[in-house]
Amino acid sequence: MPGGSRFLYEPFRYGPKEFQEAQETILEMKFAAVDMRLERIEMLMERMERRLWLTVYGVVAVILTHAVRTLLMMTPTGGP
């Protein structure tokens, strides 16, 4: 046999069994890709949720600071 690919010289079997195996392999690969995408989406959602809560806490802190400052300005100081 001369050099080259063995696939050029070996007979190719393509029956119902091989077709089903190929389809199963393709489905496994597709599901693996979908799982990877879902994991990435979940990771991005967790990051976004953390940022959202950080923003909420920041807004609450600013409101509380403003309220405390207003209360401190309203309280009478011990004068002469």
SVG drawing of the C-alpha trace seen along z (x, -y; Angstrom):
<svg xmlns="http://www.w3.org/2000/svg" viewBox="-34 -83 38 85">
<polyline fill="none" stroke="black" stroke-width="0.4" points="0.0,0.0 1.4,-3.4 1.7,-6.1 -1.1,-8.4 -4.3,-8.4 -5.7,-5.0 -9.2,-6.4 -8.4,-6.6 -7.9,-2.8 -10.1,-1.3 -13.8,-0.7 -16.1,-3.1 -18.9,-1.6 -22.0,-3.7 -25.1,-1.9 -27.9,-2.6 -25.7,-1.7 -22.9,-4.1 -25.5,-6.8 -27.1,-6.5 -23.6,-6.6 -22.7,-9.7 -26.0,-11.4 -25.5,-10.6 -22.0,-12.0 -23.2,-15.2 -26.0,-15.5 -23.5,-15.1 -21.3,-17.8 -24.2,-20.1 -25.4,-19.6 -21.8,-20.1 -21.7,-23.4 -25.1,-24.5 -24.0,-23.6 -20.8,-25.7 -22.9,-28.6 -25.4,-28.3 -22.5,-28.2 -21.1,-31.4 -24.5,-33.1 -25.0,-32.1 -21.6,-33.5 -22.4,-36.7 -25.7,-37.0 -24.0,-36.5 -21.6,-39.3 -24.4,-41.5 -26.3,-40.7 -23.3,-41.6 -23.0,-44.9 -26.7,-45.6 -26.5,-45.0 -23.4,-47.2 -25.3,-50.0 -28.3,-49.5 -26.1,-49.6 -24.4,-52.7 -27.7,-54.6 -28.9,-53.6 -25.6,-54.8 -26.0,-58.2 -29.6,-58.6 -28.7,-57.7 -25.7,-60.0 -27.9,-62.9 -30.5,-62.1 -28.0,-62.0 -26.4,-65.3 -29.9,-66.9 -30.6,-65.6 -27.3,-66.9 -27.9,-70.4 -31.4,-70.5 -30.3,-69.6 -29.6,-72.6 -26.0,-73.0 -25.2,-73.8 -24.9,-77.6 -24.0,-80.3"/>
</svg>
